[in-house]
């Protein structure tokens, strides 16, 4: 623990950059999570929708708190990292597949709760509302795993991971709303977010190389503070360079519908 604190004290600016990136990733994942959860409660009455989402927010706090504890074990168990990398890459593939299907069918993506085993099992016993809440909490648990794997891919420093995820939990509701508006204006940021998640997945997969080929130049680099800084710079660039080019050169193009409404 002393060594981890010393790393932060010796490299304060890179450490702050890593925490900032973790907050951004937490918020971006929360935007995607919020969109899924919103579709789950749409069949409820308006007053019950807000209530179900409120329970969902509480669940998000609880499961993300537990996720920070899980992160401490994840960092120590080497074979969980490549599994996490595969999972993040699967998320990117699943997103790409759904976008491709949506482009072909030109239909709005929805969540069919009736196809979910938990909803089908519980709805007859506890009713539609509480069965929906149970499903929302299950999704919160799954989303928390996403965040843990993404956070650990940034840095092996558990103090920085917990700090970034904890601040992300507190800021999740407010920053996520800001990102929703930003992504409405710059729709290409969704693609940027999943590119980052894919890169994080590859970084976790490379932990296999670190484990089986220790002491090589690539292994030493992957485990270094320089790699953490490089990841932070790369993440910021992927998000903000397209925004700058969109503002200055109108490429990628903004969402015209959103721009007109604003």
N, C-alpha and C positions, 0 to 999 in steps of 0.2 A: 504493500500500500504506500509506503514511504517513497519507493522508486517511482510509482505512478504520479504522486504529487510533485515529485522533483521534476519529472518530465514536463508537467504543466507549468511549474514555476520557471523553468529554464526556457520554455518556448510558449510564452503567454499569448502572442498574436496568432500563431498557428493553432493553438488550442481553442481560442475563441472562434476561429474560422471553422474548426471542426464542429463545435457546439452549434454554431449558426447553421451549418449545413444539415446537421441532425434535426434542427427545428424545422427547416424547410422541408426535408423529406417527410418528417412526421406530419406536417400540415398538408403536403401534397397527397400523401396516402390517405389522410383524413377526408380530403375533398372527395376522392374516389369512394371511400367508405360511406360517406354521407349520402352520396348519390344512390348507392345500392340500398341503404337503409330507408331512404325516402320512398323508394319504389315499393318496399315491403309493407309500408303502413298506408299506402294510398287507398286500399279498399276499406279502411276504417272510417268512422265518422270524423269530421274535422277536429272536434274537441278531443277525441281519443287518439288522433294522430300525434298531436303535440305531447300528450301524456306518454304514449309509447316511445317517442323519440327522447323524451326526458329520461325515461328509464334507460334508454340506450346510451345516453351520455354518461349516466352513472356507471353503467357497465363498462363503458370505454375507459373511464378513469380507473376502475378496479382492475380490469384485465391488463391495462398497460402498466399499472403499478406492479402486478405480478410478473409481467413480462420483463421488467428491469431486474427482478430477482433471477429469472430464467437466463437473462443475458450474462450474469456472472458465471453461471455454469456453462453456458454456450461457449464462452471465450476459452474455458479450460479444457473442454472436450473437443479434440481436434477433428474428429470425424463428423461432428454435427455441422461444422462450417461448410464443407462441400455439399452436404444435404440441403442446407439453407440456401446455398448458391443455386442448386438445381431448382429449388422451390421458387426463388425470385425469377429465374429464367422462365419457369413455367407460367408465372403471373404475366410476364411480358408476352409469351406466346398466346396465352388465353385472351389477353387484351387485343392482340393483333387479330386473332381469329374472330373475336366478337365484332371488331370494327369492320373486318372484311365482310362478315355475314350481314352486318347492318347496312353496309354500302350496297350490297347486292339486293337486299330485300327492301331497303329504304323504310324500315320500320323502327320505331322507338324501342330501345332495349327495356325490357321489363323483367321482373322477378316473379316466377310462378311459384307461390308458396305451397300450392297443393302437391307439387312434385317433391317437396322436402319431407324426409322421413320424420323429422322432429315435429313439424307442424301437423302432419297427418296423424301422428301418434297422440299428440296432446290436445288437439282442437276439440275432440269429442268429450274430454274430461274437464278441461278448464276454460273452454270457450274461445272464440275468435281472438279477442283482445289479448288475453294472457298467452295464448299460443303464439301470437305474433311477437309479443315481448320476449318469449323464450327463444324464438328464432333470431330476433335482433341481438340478444345476448350471445347466442352461439356465433353469429357473424362477428360480433365484437371480439370474441376470443380468437377467431381465425385472423382477423385484421391485426390483432396485437402481435401475432407470430410474424406477420409481414414486417412490422415495424422493428421487431427485435433483430431479425436477420439483416435488414437494411442498415440498422444502426451499427451492428457489430462489424459489418463490412467496411465501415468508415475507419474504425480504429479499434485496436485491442485494449485500449485504456478504459477500464470499466467505469472509472470516475467520470470521464468525458461522456461515455455512453449514457450513464444514468442522469447526468446533468442535462444533456441534450434532450433525452426522452422525457424527463420530468418537466422541463420548461415547455416542451412540446405539448404535454398533457394539459398544462395550465393555459397555454395559448391556443390550444387546438380549436376551440369553438370560434374564437375571434379571427385568428389568422386564416383558418379554413374558409371563413366567409369572404375574407379579402381575396384569397386565391380563387374562389369561385368567380368573383367579379373580374379578376385579372384574366382568368382562363376564358371567360365569356368574350372578353375583348381580344385576347390573343389565344385562339383555340389551339394553336400549334404547341402550346406549353404542355398539353396533355401528352403529346408524343415525346416531348423533351423529358417529361417526368419518367416515362417508361424506358427511355434510353438510359437514363441514370440508374434506374432499378436494374436494368440488364447489365450495366457495367459493374454495379455492386455485386450482382450474382456471379459474374466472371471472376471478380476479385476473391470472392469466397471460394470458388472452385480452385483457384490457384493456390489455396492453402494446402491442397494435396501435394503440390510441388514443394512447398516449404517443408512439409512433413517428411517426404521421402528423399528429398535432396537438400538437406540442411548444409549451410556453409557455402553454397554456391552464390555467385554475385546476384542472381535474380532472387533467390531466397532471402538474402540479406537486405535487398532493396524492399521486397514486399513486407518485411517485418520492421521496416525503419520508419522513423518519424517523417522522413522525406516522402515516403509513399502516402502517408496520411495527408500531408500538405498538398501533394500532387492531386489526390482524389478531391480535395476541397476546391482547388482551383478549377479542375475539370468540371466539377458539378456546377459551380457558379457560372462558368463559361457557357455550358450547355443551356442554362436557363436564360442568362441575361444578354448574351451576344445576339440571339435571334430577336429579342425585344428591341435592342438598339438598332439592328438592321431594319426591322419592321418600321420603327419610328423614322429613321433617316432615309431609308431607301424603299420603304413600302414592300419589303420582301423579308420573310414571308408576310403575306397580306393579313391585315386585321380582319376580324369578324365584322362585316359591314352592318349586319342587322343589329349587333350589340352597339356599334359605334353610333348608329342613327338613334337608337333608343336612349343613349346617354347624352 
